[in-house]
Structures are given as C-alpha cells and as structure tokens.
Amino acid sequence: MKVVDLGTRIGNTLSVFLRRGSRFFPTHEKFIKEIEFSECLGIDKEESCRGDLESAGASFQCLNLSDTEMFEELPEADFYLASKILHHLSEKEAADTLVRTVLSKSRRGVWLRLLSFEDDSQTGEGILRSEDLRFGWSAKYLPYLCKDVVSLIPRDLFNLELSPARRIRHTNDFRVLPASADSDEEEYEEVMGHKSQIKLVPPLVAEWDLFIERKQYAD
C-alpha cells in the first residue's frame, strides 16, 4: 500500500494529498505524482464510508481507532495521513500510541493535520480567552498539542516541518464561540449570546500541518 488515510470519511484528505503531496514532501515528488487512487487505503470506523472510497477506486477498511488494540492491524505504507483524527481519541495515551504506530509503519512520511489547542496569546487561544471567547472545538475534543506530537518524533530518524494550515482573522468567525457556550457546540449561533467583535492581528492559527519525513527509506 502506498498511502493510508486514517479517519478517511469520503476520502477528501487522500484527494488533497494526491494533488498537493509533492509540495508537502518535495523529496518524494516523482513518487507521489505517480500514485494512483487505487493504491490508497481509507480507514474509518463507519462502514457507510466504504461506498464512497471504493467507487472512487481506493480500498477501504472498517476499523475503530478508539480501540488501541486495533492499531496493530494497520498496514505498512509509504505515507500515512491523519486529519484531526488524534483529537477524537479518548485520552492522550491513545493518541501517543497511534502516533508511534504510524511512525513505525510509514516508509517515507506522515502528514498530520492538528486542531490548535495552543493557549498562547500570539496565534493561540489565549487572545480569545482574554475576551471570554474560545475555539469551537476546545471544550469538545482531546486537547492534544503540537508539542505533544513533536516530542514523540525521533529526530535521528525523521525530519519535520510544522506550519499553519488554517487561520482565524476575526472573532466573527463561526469557529469562535463564547467561553460559556455548551461544550458540545462547535459553531457559533446567535442564541449563544454576544461575542466581542475584534480583528485578530496576527491571525490565530486554527489548524496546523505537521509533515514528518523519514530520513532514510527503501524504494
């Protein structure tokens, strides 16, 4: 298998990687540009996702990643993708184990998309907290920080690049909620009450991309 996508849903992350992956991992540009959708595997806990993946030509495996015992069933692949899946796990230990697993099973690299749980007052949630606001996801999902992932990556084996993926430029953004909003709510609605209207300079980082590339690999 060349690419495995965890929490695949309808395969959007796979599609993005096949279009843009050579920019994410320029060392492997030629290899990535020759990957066919049929050489990709999407994994999701919902069996209903199978039709979308298989109709597009990819393989599908139904696997509940909330169960850490299932991690051993993950296949080896050239690249692993996981878009915000780590935040859906029940505890940090499970997320740590999944990161270590995909690092061990990827021959070339890993692309992780991470929600921002950073609490600094430059590009993180700290500036929102000062206005009695929060990110829409911060009370609902596992607060797994970028530094939590980075701390697990052996620098003698992997190169890594952390870069902003999506930003929030104003508190009127639907992803910004009053701090008092119910923890199950992710998007702002007027019934939640007033929120301060502030232009965010510099913009906050809502999501991060972490590109992890193995230093030595076998073709």
N, C-alpha and C positions, 0 to 999 in steps of 0.2 A: 504494500500500500504506500502511495506517495504522500497523501495528505489525509489527516484525520481531524474532523471538526467536532468538538465537544459542545453539547447543547445546541445542536445544529438548527432546530426548528425547520424552516423551509430552505435552508442552505444559503442564506444571504452572505454569511461570512466566507463560505467557500467561494462564492462567486467573486467577492471583492478580492480575495487572495489570488485567484487565478488572473484577475485583471491587473492587480497592482503589486502582487507579491514580489516581483523582480525589483521594485523600488525599495521594498522593505528589507530584502536580502540581496543586494546587488552582486555579491559574490556568487550567488546561485542563479543569476539572471537567465542564462540559457536553459538550465534545467527546469526552472519554474515555467518559462514560456512554452515549454513542450508538454506540460502536464495536461492531460485530458480529464474532463469531469468524471469519466468512467474509472479513473484511477484514484478517486477520492471516496472517503467513507464519512458519513454523517452519523453521529451518535446522539441519541436523545431518549429521555425516559418515556416520551409519548409515542406510542405505536402509530398514532394518527399522522405522524410526520413522514412515515415511510413512503406514502404515495408521491409526495412532492419530490423527495430525493430520487427515488427510483425512476420516476417519469422523466426526470432531467438527466438520467444516465448514471448517477452516483449509486454507491452501495449504502445500505442503512443497517444500523444495529440498534436494537432497543435495549438500553442499559440505564439503570437508575444509579446515577453517580452519587446519590445521597448515601449509598451503602458503600463504605470504603473497601469491603471485600470484593466488590466488582471491579476495582481498579486493576486487578491482576488480569482481567480479561481484555484489557486494552492492548491492541496490536502494536508492533513496531511500525514506524512510518518515517518518511523523510522529514515531514513537517507536522507539527501539532498546532491547532488553533483552538482558542477558548475565549469566547467573547462574553465577559461578565459572568461566566458560569461559577467562578470561585465564590462570588458573593451569595450564591444560592445554597451553599452548603451550610450545615448546621453549626459548625464550630471551626475555629482556626486550625486545630489539629488536622481535621479532614482536608482543609484547603492546602495545608503544608504537604500532606501526603500526596495529594493529587499533583501538586507542582513537581515534587520529587519524581513521581511516576512518569509524567510526560517528559521530563528532562532525560530520564533514563531510557525512554522508548523512542525518542526522536533522534534520527541520524544526522539531521542537518540543522534544524532550528525550531523555535516555538514562537508563536505570536499570541500574546495575551492582551486582551482589552479589559481594562480595570476601571470600575467606577471610582471616583475620587472620594476618599474618606479622610483626606488630609485636612488637618484642622488649623493650618497656619493662616495668617491674616494678610498674605500676599496674593496667592492664587488658590487658596483653600477655603474651607467653610468658615474659618474664623471671622472673616469680614461679615458674613451673613449672621452669625451668632451675635455679633455686636449690635445688630439691628433686629434682634429677636426673630430671625429667619433661619431656615436650614435648607439643605439639599432635599429633594423629594424622596430620595432613597435612603437617607442616612439613618432613619429610625426603623426601617423595614428589613434591611438585608445585613448580612455579616460584614462588619467593619474591617475589611481586610486591606491593609495599607500597601502602597507601593513598596515601602521599605521592608514589609513582611516578606514579599516575594523575593526582592533583591537579596535579602540575607540568606536565602536558600540556594543561590546560584554559585557553584564553584567557579571562581574567576580563572583558575588554571585550565578549565575545560571549555568555558563559554565566554564570548564577547556579548555585551548587552547595550541596548540603547533605549532610554526612556524618553518619550516625547508626548506632548499634549495631543489629544485626538479630537476632543470636542470642548468648546468653551461656552461660558455664560457671560454675556456682556451687560446685562441689565437685570435688576431684580424683578422686572415684569415678566421675565421668562417663566414658562409654565413649570419648569423644573425647580423653581424656588417657592417654598411654602412657608407660612408662618410656623414658628417653632412649636406652637401649641396644636398644630394640625394632628389629626389621628395618625398613629404610626403606620396604618395600612394604606394611607393615601400617598400617592406618588406625584400627582399632577395638581396644580393649583386650580381651585374653583372659587368663585366669589363668595360662596356660602362659608368658606373658611375664615372670612373676615379680611380686614385691611392688611396690606403689607407695604412697607416703605418702598418708594419708587426712586431707585438710585442707579446711576450709570456706574458700572464697575470698571475701573481703570487702575491697574491692568485687569483684563477679564479673568474670571475664575476658570479653572480647569475642571470640567465636568467628568471627563473620561481621559484615561492615559493609555497609550500604546507602549507595551514593553516587547521589544524584539530581542530574542535570545538566540545567538548563533553559535553552534558548536565549532570550536577552533580546528579540530581535525575530524574528518569524516571520510567514509569509504564509499566510493561510487559503486 
